[in-house]
Amino acid sequence: MSMHVPVRIGPAEAKLIEQLGSRGAAAAAERLAQSGLPTRKVESYHYTDLKMLLRTVPELASAEKALSEPVFRVPGAHRIPMTNGIADLDGTEPAGVRAGTTKGSALTERDDVLVRLNAALAAETLRLDVEGTVGTVLHIDRRTEGDAGHMNDSVHLFVADGARATVIETFSGSDEGHLSNHASFVALGAGVELTHILLDLSGAGATSFATAEYQIGAGAKLRTVTIHVGSALSRINLFARFAGEGAHADITGLNLATEGQHSDITLEVSHNVPRCSSKPLFKQVARGRSKAVFQGKIVVAPNAQKTDAKLMMQGLMLSDEAEILSKPELEIFADDVVCGHGSTVGALDEDSMFYLMSRGIPQAEAESMLVRGFLEEVLDPIADEQLHDALESVVEKWLST
């Protein structure tokens, strides 16, 4: 005879249940009350026990205009501010881009606690429709303003057949203890070429969650770059699904963790149709007493013959107290495929350090040079020079602090 053991609800869960109830999301509140936040027993959260790590939840943030200057700029880019979940549209979008808003969240279907919270609490979704070739970088500046608060926002990016674009979404806010939960749905039509970047610059005392889902059409080419440098606790979920034959995706990222941070990037790539290829490459650097986590899974469906998929994680530990965790997985249900995965974790090469220091380069500078070289494989393919340089500046700042 099985017995149902009631879930013990902690302060963070109790606050979330209260907030869900205040927004009329009774079903989501009941689901959270029954299951609680995920623990190590949930496989996808094995290394990021939210029940243990998320101790408090601030009050829901109120809608307000951006007050402070952006923490990240790309020269020449078209910036669209989103403050506490509300987009500020001025009607000056570049040719080929239409912007508007819809109610609710762009993500509602996926069975994940962060998606369910966003679906219940996001007030609106910024919708961008892209047609043709857009030569201007589109910067969606997603910010948490005011006193520490709990904010959910949402973006739906639709790139029409044959279009080309570069889009960066940044997450930022004060160093206070705010909680942000971002959702993005990115749909690529046939023959699209898209570079899509997620950059987490949240304050040092913040908790930052994000989920991005990609639907990749026939013959499309997608390059994604996900970069974490901010927030005390971070979890970024990435889901990519091939919806048309002959498509390719370079799914890359940098997970940079420093003293006191716990940062988790979790990826699932679903090959559902034949003749598609993917090359996920993620690099992690951890220093001080920090923890960097990468979980990556490639799933190849029975009919997805001629799939070519290679998953790689490389980690670099800069201190004895740092921890890097990696879990690459393949689930293959087709027989005519080329698939592989790998994971390496190590320290800086002693011979290289000795070589640089023997030529008068100080130890800290030599270390930065080697780390920079380790990371450049992810940044170098970014074609827009000003965007590339702006992202390099973010890495340089991280290395120098």
Secondary structure, DSSP 8 states (H G I E B T S, - for coil): ----------HHHHHHHHHHHHTT-HHHHHHHHHH-S--TTSGGGTT--HHHH------B-------S--S---TT-EEEEEETTEE---S---TTEEEEEEES-S--SS--HHHHHHHHH--EEEEEEE-SB--S-EEEEEEE-SSS-EEEEEEEEEE-TT-EEEEEEEEEE-SS--EEEEEEEEEE-TT-EEEEEEEE---TT-EEEEEEEEEE-TT-EEEEEEEE---SEEEEEEEEEE-STT-EEEEEEEEEE-TT-EEEEEEEEEE-SSS-EE--EEEEEE-SS-EEEEEEEEEE-TT-TT-EEEEEEEEEE-STT-EEEEEEEEEE--SS-EEEEEEEEE---HHHHHHHHTTT--HHHHHHHHHHHHHHHHHTT---HHHHHHHHHHHHHHHH-
